[in-house]
Amino acid sequence: MRRFPVPALAAGLLACLAVLALRADDPPKPGTKGNPDNVPYIGKSDPKGNPVRLAKATGHVSNYSEDKVSPYTLPDPLVLSDGQKVTSPEVWVKKRRSEILKFYQTEIYGRVPAHAPKVTWEVTETDPKARDGAAVLRRVVGRIGEKPDGPKMTLTVYTPAKADKPVPVLLSITFGSGAGKGPQPKAGTFDPVAEVLGRGWAYATIGYGNTPRVGGSNHVSCFFGRGRDGPFGPPPAQIRTSGITASGSVRLPQGRRTIHATE
């Protein structure tokens, strides 16, 4: 039986462990989850025009086909998490409703961070004859935190030019239109801003990637910074992209009040 020196065995074992560690850090193959048929369209659109994205951490590729969804069973909304049934409005209000809200926080949207920084709003641009005179356009910048060069988000608001009293405001969080630019419809296509203004309402828009973004690859790292050295401290548990977007969106009424103050 051949014997190997202990140092050689130790070196070989360490080399194997190093290889395994590297493999453990390798991201999953694109298409491991979601729709593998959409892998060729990552970063573009599928044949039906739907945007295709890759979640590198999980290998999930955007899926728009019901037949690609893994089998699942929806929970019964009228059964408590401990198995008891909801038998009265009181049980629903006091127990089940709060359970469902918590489920959405932990499993879907994430929660708005309790220590989210203050947002200071300022009107930076006004066009009283926007959209051929049909609207007044205002761009409002929300500066996040106390630093003048800190993160910021841009809100664009169109109000009917002839409005002489408060009007309802429809808030749109847009994707791919840039920071606060709103939808840019092509000629002959549906124009949501014109539709809203035509009803006598105001239209406010903010970019999904603008709530806020200050480097990094996602809203969580942008808002709090990577690790513990970010501008606003480490991200709390269960803070997801949608939670960060929500934390910015719930502050938009402050921007609306800033507009009102300037008038």
Sequence and secondary structure as in RCSB ss.txt:
>XXXX:A:sequence
MRRFPVPALAAGLLACLAVLALRADDPPKPGTKGNPDNVPYIGKSDPKGNPVRLAKATGHVSNYSEDKVSPYTLP
DPLVLSDGQKVTSPEVWVKKRRSEILKFYQTEIYGRVPAHAPKVTWEVTETDPKARDGAAVLRRVVGRIGEKPDG
PKMTLTVYTPAKADKPVPVLLSITFGSGAGKGPQPKAGTFDPVAEVLGRGWAYATIGYGNTPRVGGSNHVSCFFG
RGRDGPFGPPPAQIRTSGITASGSVRLPQGRRTIHATE
>XXXX:A:secstr
     HHHHHHHHHHHHHHHHHHHHS   TTSEE GGGGGGTTSB TTS B  EETTTTEE    GGGS      
 TTB TTS B  SHHHIIIIIHHHHHHHHIIIII    TT   EEEEEEEEEEEHHHHTEEEEEEEEEESS TTS
 EEEEEEEEETT  S   EEEEEESSS TT      TTS  HHHHHHHTT EEEEEEGGGSS  SSSSHHHHHH 
STT STT S  TT  HHHHHHHHHTTHHHHHHHHHHH 
